């Protein structure tokens, strides 16, 4: 969510700090915007603003196929059923920093700018760490982030990444989006194939088209992935077969992800359009960063307090899959 809200307490303008307010505000604003430009949260999650304490996400089962009714036939009536649902409740996040009177008196402008910049970096980093920690925590039912526990189940009450996602109607077999294998071009092909065979609760194919690969910042994995998706010919072979994967993928290298799961590299595969169309991985911003400036009566320091409300969770697991040699998933390959 771009921008922020900035407010000054009474008496600040008339104090020693009055002239520094707009300068500090500009540093914070620019820092927030710069971090958001580099953020990948909006490429992994579906961002939404909210005016409520919580948002409910749900889905509906299949409408079924069109029917051949013959000449002048009646329109068939097919029933829809509400699928699994998920409630996302944003939580409150706070931090602060202070500018002392001594800094202003001694003209320590670089130190003041540094503190404002550190504050905005902290805000952006917190969001990225929360987003990445929640996603990788999807191999279980909860993720421990900053000493707190967060729900990482999808709407079907199973972990986001699991081997037995149930159908609410019983019309489809349990499905897996957690796979056990080391990355290779062939394994990438297989995960893509498995995702393309995902069905809705009634067993109908969903026409998934995975287009995004998300990986941690690990040199050997980056080289393998970019070779698999960027080479015109088959990588690591002496033949001249065309690599049909070239040009199909957006690769996101996310440094906030852990480099391994179970001591081994891993990767996510995602259909970004399905993710947004079906609100699969919602990120809810309830209140953008709000910064207020007050004078601390005990120290005479100018205290800048930042507060925001945001949260995230998982609704529909079908947009994404996780594959790694160190996970307890469905075995792929030999």
C-alpha positions as CSV (number, residue, x, y, z in Angstrom):
1,X,0.0,0.0,0.0
2,X,1.7,3.2,-1.2
3,X,2.2,6.3,0.9
4,X,1.7,7.0,4.6
5,X,-0.3,9.3,6.9
6,X,1.8,11.8,8.9
7,X,0.5,13.9,11.8
8,X,2.2,16.3,14.3
9,X,1.3,16.7,17.9
10,X,0.3,20.0,19.4
11,X,3.3,22.3,20.0
12,X,5.7,20.5,17.8
13,X,5.9,23.3,15.2
14,X,6.6,25.8,17.9
15,X,9.3,23.8,19.5
16,X,13.0,23.4,18.6
17,X,12.0,20.6,16.2
18,X,9.5,22.6,14.1
19,X,11.7,23.1,11.1
20,X,12.8,19.5,10.9
21,X,9.3,18.0,10.6
22,X,8.8,18.3,6.8
23,X,12.3,17.1,6.1
24,X,11.9,14.0,8.3
25,X,8.5,13.3,6.8
26,X,10.0,13.5,3.3
27,X,12.7,11.0,4.2
28,X,10.2,8.5,5.6
29,X,7.9,8.9,2.6
30,X,10.6,8.4,0.1
31,X,12.0,5.4,2.0
32,X,8.6,3.7,2.1
33,X,8.0,4.3,-1.6
34,X,11.5,3.1,-2.5
35,X,11.1,-0.1,-0.5
36,X,7.7,-0.8,-2.1
37,X,9.2,-0.5,-5.6
38,X,11.6,-3.3,-4.7
39,X,9.0,-5.4,-2.8
40,X,7.7,-8.7,-4.3
41,X,4.7,-9.0,-2.0
42,X,2.3,-7.8,-4.7
43,X,3.8,-10.4,-7.1
44,X,3.3,-13.3,-4.6
45,X,0.1,-12.2,-2.8
46,X,-3.1,-10.6,-3.9
47,X,-3.2,-7.2,-2.3
48,X,-6.4,-5.7,-1.1
49,X,-7.4,-2.7,1.1
50,X,-10.0,-3.2,3.8
51,X,-12.3,-1.0,5.9
52,X,-13.3,-3.8,8.2
53,X,-11.6,-5.6,11.1
54,X,-11.5,-8.8,8.9
55,X,-12.2,-10.0,5.4
56,X,-13.8,-13.3,4.5
57,X,-12.7,-15.2,1.3
58,X,-14.6,-18.0,-0.2
59,X,-15.1,-19.9,-3.4
60,X,-17.9,-21.7,-5.2
61,X,-17.9,-25.2,-6.6
62,X,-18.1,-25.9,-10.3
63,X,-21.0,-24.8,-12.4
64,X,-20.6,-28.0,-14.5
65,X,-20.5,-28.3,-18.3
66,X,-22.9,-27.0,-20.8
67,X,-25.3,-29.6,-22.0
68,X,-26.6,-30.5,-25.5
69,X,-30.3,-29.9,-25.1
70,X,-31.4,-30.3,-28.7
71,X,-33.6,-27.9,-30.6
72,X,-35.6,-25.6,-28.4
73,X,-34.4,-27.4,-25.3
74,X,-34.8,-26.0,-21.9
75,X,-31.9,-24.4,-20.0
76,X,-30.5,-27.0,-17.5
77,X,-30.3,-25.9,-13.9
78,X,-27.0,-26.7,-12.2
79,X,-26.4,-26.1,-8.6
80,X,-23.6,-24.1,-7.1
81,X,-22.3,-24.7,-3.5
82,X,-20.1,-22.4,-1.4
83,X,-16.7,-23.9,-1.1
84,X,-14.3,-23.6,1.8
85,X,-13.8,-20.2,3.3
86,X,-11.1,-18.3,5.1
87,X,-11.1,-15.2,7.3
88,X,-8.1,-12.9,7.3
89,X,-7.9,-10.5,10.2
90,X,-5.2,-7.8,10.0
91,X,-3.1,-7.2,13.1
92,X,-1.4,-4.1,14.4
93,X,2.3,-3.4,13.9
94,X,4.2,-0.6,15.7
95,X,7.7,0.9,16.0
96,X,9.3,4.2,16.8
97,X,12.4,6.3,16.8
98,X,13.5,9.6,18.4
99,X,15.4,12.7,17.5
100,X,17.0,14.3,20.5
101,X,17.2,18.0,21.2
102,X,21.0,17.6,21.2
103,X,20.9,16.4,17.6
104,X,19.0,19.5,16.5
105,X,21.1,21.9,18.6
106,X,24.3,20.3,17.2
107,X,23.1,20.2,13.6
108,X,23.4,16.4,13.2
109,X,21.3,16.3,10.1
110,X,23.0,13.2,8.7
111,X,22.2,11.3,11.9
112,X,18.6,12.5,11.8
113,X,18.2,11.3,8.2
114,X,19.9,8.0,9.1
115,X,17.4,7.3,11.8
116,X,14.4,8.1,9.6
117,X,15.9,5.9,6.9
118,X,16.4,3.0,9.3
119,X,12.8,3.4,10.4
120,X,11.4,3.0,6.9
121,X,13.8,0.1,6.2
122,X,12.5,-1.6,9.3
123,X,8.9,-1.2,8.2
124,X,9.5,-2.5,4.7
125,X,11.7,-5.4,6.0
126,X,9.0,-6.3,8.5
127,X,6.4,-6.7,5.8
128,X,8.8,-8.8,3.6
129,X,9.8,-11.1,6.4
130,X,6.2,-11.6,7.4
131,X,5.2,-12.4,3.9
132,X,8.1,-14.7,3.2
133,X,7.8,-16.4,6.6
134,X,4.1,-17.0,6.2
135,X,4.6,-18.5,2.7
136,X,7.3,-20.9,3.6
137,X,5.5,-21.7,6.8
138,X,2.7,-23.1,4.6
139,X,4.3,-26.6,4.9
140,X,2.7,-26.7,8.3
141,X,-0.4,-25.3,10.0
142,X,1.3,-22.4,11.8
143,X,4.3,-20.2,11.3
144,X,6.3,-18.7,14.1
145,X,7.3,-15.1,13.2
146,X,8.7,-12.6,15.6
147,X,7.7,-14.7,18.6
148,X,4.0,-15.0,17.5
149,X,2.2,-17.8,15.8
150,X,0.3,-17.3,12.5
151,X,-2.2,-19.6,10.8
152,X,-0.8,-21.0,7.5
153,X,-3.7,-23.3,6.6
154,X,-5.7,-22.8,3.4
155,X,-9.4,-22.6,3.5
156,X,-9.8,-26.4,3.6
157,X,-8.1,-26.4,7.0
158,X,-5.0,-28.2,5.8
159,X,-1.6,-26.7,5.4
160,X,-1.2,-24.5,2.3
161,X,1.3,-27.0,0.9
162,X,0.0,-30.5,1.5
163,X,-0.4,-34.0,0.0
164,X,-4.1,-34.5,0.7
165,X,-6.2,-31.4,0.0
166,X,-9.8,-32.6,0.3
167,X,-12.9,-31.8,-1.8
168,X,-15.8,-30.2,0.0
169,X,-18.3,-32.0,-2.3
170,X,-16.4,-35.3,-2.5
171,X,-16.3,-34.9,-6.3
172,X,-12.6,-35.1,-6.5
173,X,-9.8,-37.2,-5.0
174,X,-7.5,-35.6,-2.5
175,X,-4.8,-33.6,-4.3
176,X,-1.2,-32.7,-3.6
177,X,0.7,-29.4,-4.1
178,X,3.7,-30.5,-2.1
179,X,6.4,-32.5,-4.0
180,X,9.6,-34.1,-3.0
181,X,12.5,-33.8,-5.5
182,X,15.6,-31.8,-6.2
183,X,15.3,-29.1,-8.8
184,X,16.1,-30.0,-12.4
185,X,14.5,-29.1,-15.8
186,X,12.7,-32.5,-15.8
187,X,11.3,-32.0,-12.3
188,X,10.2,-28.5,-13.3
189,X,8.3,-30.0,-16.2
190,X,6.7,-32.5,-13.8
191,X,5.6,-30.0,-11.3
192,X,4.1,-27.9,-14.1
193,X,2.3,-30.9,-15.4
194,X,0.9,-31.7,-11.9
195,X,-0.4,-28.2,-11.5
196,X,-2.0,-28.3,-14.9
197,X,-3.9,-31.3,-13.7
198,X,-5.4,-29.7,-10.6
199,X,-9.1,-29.8,-10.5
200,X,-11.9,-28.0,-8.6
201,X,-14.0,-29.7,-5.9
202,X,-16.1,-31.5,-8.5
203,X,-13.1,-32.9,-10.4
204,X,-13.1,-30.4,-13.3
205,X,-9.8,-29.3,-14.8
206,X,-9.1,-25.6,-14.0
207,X,-6.9,-24.8,-17.0
208,X,-4.0,-23.7,-14.8
209,X,-1.1,-22.1,-16.6
210,X,1.9,-21.7,-14.1
211,X,4.0,-18.7,-15.1
212,X,6.0,-17.9,-12.0
213,X,8.9,-19.6,-10.2
214,X,9.9,-18.2,-6.7
215,X,13.2,-19.2,-5.2
216,X,15.4,-18.1,-2.3
217,X,18.7,-16.2,-2.9
218,X,20.9,-19.3,-3.4
219,X,23.5,-19.1,-6.2
220,X,23.5,-22.7,-7.3
221,X,19.7,-22.8,-7.5
222,X,19.5,-19.5,-9.3
223,X,21.9,-20.8,-11.9
224,X,20.0,-24.1,-12.4
225,X,16.6,-22.3,-12.6
226,X,17.7,-19.6,-15.1
227,X,19.4,-22.3,-17.2
228,X,16.2,-24.3,-17.3
229,X,14.0,-21.4,-18.2
230,X,16.3,-19.2,-20.2
231,X,18.2,-21.6,-22.6
232,X,16.8,-21.9,-26.1
233,X,18.1,-25.5,-26.3
234,X,17.8,-28.2,-23.6
235,X,20.2,-27.3,-20.8
236,X,23.0,-29.8,-19.7
237,X,22.6,-31.9,-22.9
238,X,24.5,-32.2,-26.1
239,X,21.4,-32.4,-28.3
240,X,19.7,-29.6,-30.2
241,X,16.1,-30.2,-28.9
242,X,14.2,-27.0,-28.4
243,X,13.6,-26.1,-24.7
244,X,9.8,-25.5,-24.7
245,X,10.1,-23.8,-21.3
246,X,12.1,-20.8,-22.6
247,X,10.2,-17.5,-22.3
248,X,7.3,-18.9,-20.3
249,X,8.4,-17.9,-16.8
250,X,8.9,-15.0,-14.5
251,X,11.5,-15.9,-11.9
252,X,11.4,-14.1,-8.5
253,X,14.5,-14.4,-6.3
254,X,13.3,-13.5,-2.8
255,X,16.2,-12.9,-0.4
256,X,13.8,-13.0,2.6
257,X,13.0,-16.7,2.1
258,X,15.2,-19.2,4.0
259,X,17.8,-20.8,1.7
260,X,16.7,-24.3,2.4
261,X,13.9,-26.4,3.9
262,X,15.0,-29.6,5.6
263,X,18.6,-28.7,4.7
264,X,17.8,-28.8,0.9
265,X,17.0,-26.2,-1.7
266,X,13.4,-25.8,-2.9
267,X,11.2,-23.7,-5.3
268,X,7.6,-22.5,-5.6
269,X,5.7,-22.7,-8.8
270,X,2.7,-20.4,-9.2
271,X,-0.1,-19.3,-11.7
272,X,-0.1,-15.6,-11.1
273,X,-3.4,-15.0,-13.0
274,X,-5.3,-17.7,-11.2
275,X,-3.8,-16.4,-7.9
276,X,-5.4,-13.0,-8.4
277,X,-8.6,-14.2,-10.1
278,X,-9.5,-16.5,-7.3
279,X,-8.0,-14.4,-4.4
280,X,-5.9,-17.4,-3.4
281,X,-3.2,-15.7,-1.3
282,X,-4.8,-12.6,0.1
283,X,-2.8,-9.8,1.7
284,X,-5.0,-7.3,3.5
285,X,-3.9,-3.7,4.3
286,X,-6.3,-2.3,6.9
287,X,-4.4,0.8,7.7
288,X,-1.4,2.1,5.8
289,X,1.7,3.3,7.7
290,X,0.6,6.1,10.1
291,X,3.4,8.2,11.6
292,X,2.8,10.7,14.4
293,X,5.3,13.1,15.9
294,X,5.2,14.1,19.6
295,X,7.4,15.6,22.2
296,X,8.3,13.3,25.1
297,X,7.8,15.4,28.2
298,X,10.4,13.4,30.2
299,X,13.3,13.6,27.7
300,X,12.2,16.5,25.5
301,X,13.0,14.3,22.5
302,X,10.9,14.4,19.3
303,X,9.4,10.8,19.1
304,X,8.2,9.5,15.8
305,X,5.8,6.6,16.2
306,X,4.7,4.4,13.3
307,X,1.6,2.2,13.3
308,X,0.1,0.0,10.6
309,X,-2.5,-2.8,10.3
310,X,-2.0,-5.6,7.9
311,X,-2.4,-9.3,7.6
312,X,-2.3,-12.2,5.2
313,X,-3.4,-15.8,4.9
314,X,-4.2,-18.5,2.4
315,X,-7.5,-19.2,0.7
316,X,-7.2,-21.4,-2.3
317,X,-4.1,-23.6,-2.5
318,X,-4.4,-24.4,-6.2
319,X,-2.5,-21.4,-7.5
320,X,0.8,-22.6,-6.0
321,X,3.0,-25.6,-5.4
322,X,6.2,-26.2,-3.4
323,X,8.9,-28.7,-4.5
324,X,12.1,-29.5,-2.6
325,X,14.3,-32.5,-1.7
326,X,14.0,-31.8,2.0
327,X,10.1,-31.7,2.3
328,X,7.8,-34.6,3.2
329,X,5.8,-34.4,-0.1
330,X,4.7,-36.5,-2.9
331,X,7.8,-38.1,-4.5
332,X,8.6,-37.1,-8.0
333,X,11.1,-38.5,-10.5
334,X,13.0,-41.7,-10.2
